[in-house]
Amino acid sequence: MRVIALQDLEREIDQRKKELGIVGNSYVPLNSGRRRTPEKRAMLQRLRDLAEEDGGQPPFEANF
């Protein structure tokens, strides 16, 4: 049986998540956006622009 400290386990999990491209606490891989419709791309861009106008960032990551 392998014994591991919780801090070491957490580090290993964080490293695996980083290698898989998992962002934050989201366990769903980020969509590549390759097959996104032009309408969806425009909507995502508009949401990003509005968030930037308010001095922030959108509450999501999006590839478009």
Buried (B, 14 or more C-beta within 10 A) or exposed (E): EEEEEEEEEEEEEEEEBEEEEBBEEEEEEBEEEEEBEEEEBEBBEEBBEEBEEEEEEEEEEBEB
